[in-house]
Amino acid sequence: MSIRYKVVKQVFGFDKTGTEKYVVKAVTGKTLTFDKVCAQVTQVCGAHRGTVSQVISGLFDVMVNHLDMGHSVQLGEFGTLRPGLRTHAQDSKQTANASAVYRRKINFISGSMLKNFLKDIPLSRSDETGSKEDGRESEG
């Protein structure tokens, strides 16, 4: 198992010369649907599929309720969710208010489980035909 990536030619808007650069981007696989997640958890845990679906849905409800109250939600070693904002900077304290917010978001902070996973997983380059060259690539 590895994280696959591709090399993409790109021109950055902030580069006034319009110079083309090469950027490494992750190649994303298929999305695992909620139903398939429930089915796999059922197989791993041995719990009835309806129970698994109900517990996960209950978890989502609890998380949304606490995020709505402005609280962070820790999911064990997996990570933490917390509410966040994107705002435009203001020149004065008086104009720095809710109207300066242009996006509400949920920040995810990886826990030790995901950090260890990312540290240890190899990278593999995908060529244009979809095959890949296996091997560990260094960061940097």
N, C-alpha and C positions, 0 to 999 in steps of 0.2 A: 504494500500500500504506500502511496506517495501523493503529494500535492503536485498536480500537473500544472505546467505553465507554458505560455507562448511568448514569443518576442514580437512586439508590435511597433511599427514606425508611427511616430506621432510628432505633431508640431504643437508647441505650447503657446497659448494666447499671450502670456506675459513675455515671451521671447520676441523682441521687436525685429530680429533678423529673419525670423521664420525658418530657422534651421531645423531640419528633421533630426529627431533623436530616436533611439531605440529604447523601449520600455518593456520590462518583464511584467506580464499580467497573468493572474491565475486563470486556469481553464476550469470552469465550474461544471460539475456533473449534473445529473438529474436531481430534482427536488423530491425528497421523501415526504409523501403526503401524510396528513394526520392519521388517516385510516391505516396506512402501512406502518406508521410508528406504533399505533396501538396493537397491530397484529404482531409486530416483532417483540414488543414488551410482553405481550401475552405468551409468546413462545419462550422468552427468557425467564420470566417470573412464574409461569404456570397459573396465573390468575385468569379469570374469565374475561373475555374481550370487552364485554359491557362494563365490567367493574373497572378495567384499565381506562377505558374511555371516560367514565364518570369521574374517576380520581384525577385524571389529567385536566379535564374540564373544570373541576373544582379548584385545582391548583391555579389555573389561569384566572378564574374569578377572584381568588384571594390575592393573587399578584396585582391584578388591575385595581382592585379596591385599595390596596396599600400604596401603590404608585399614585393613585388619584389623590390620596391624602398627603402626598409629598414625601413618602418614606422610601427608603431603599429596600430591596428584597434580595436576600442572600439565598442562593440555591446550593448550599454546601460547597464542596470543592469545585463545582462547575463554574460558579461565578456570581456576580451581583448585578442586578438591574437597578437603575436609579433614574428619576426624572431629570430632564435637563432642558435648557433653553438656548436658542441662538438669538442674539440681539445685535442691533446696530449700536455702535458706540455713540454716546451723546456728549455734548460740550459742557453740560451743566447737570448738577444733581436733580434739579427740578424737572428736566426733560427726560431723565432716565426713569422711565416707568413702563407699564405693561404695553404701551403703544410702540415701544422700541423692539419688542419681541417679534421676530419674523418667522420663527419655527419652534415648535415644541417637539421634543424628542425623548427617546429612552436610551440612556447610555448603558452599555454592557461592559463590565470589567471582568476579564477572564480570571477564573480561579486557578488554583494550583493544578487541577486535573487537566485543564485545557493548555495551560502554560507548558506543562511537561510534555503533553502530546505534541505541541507545535515545536518544541525544542528538539524532539527526537525523530520527527517524521522526515523522511528524505524528500527531495524535490526531483521531479523528472520533467524534462523538456519534451513537449509535444511538437512534432513536425507538422507541416502543412497537410499531410494525408491522414492525420489523426493517430499515427503510431507514436511511440515515445522512446526516448533514449533514457534508460534508467541510470541513476547515479546521484550521489549526494553533491549538492552545489553549496558553495559557501555563501554566507550573507555578506555582501559588501564587495 
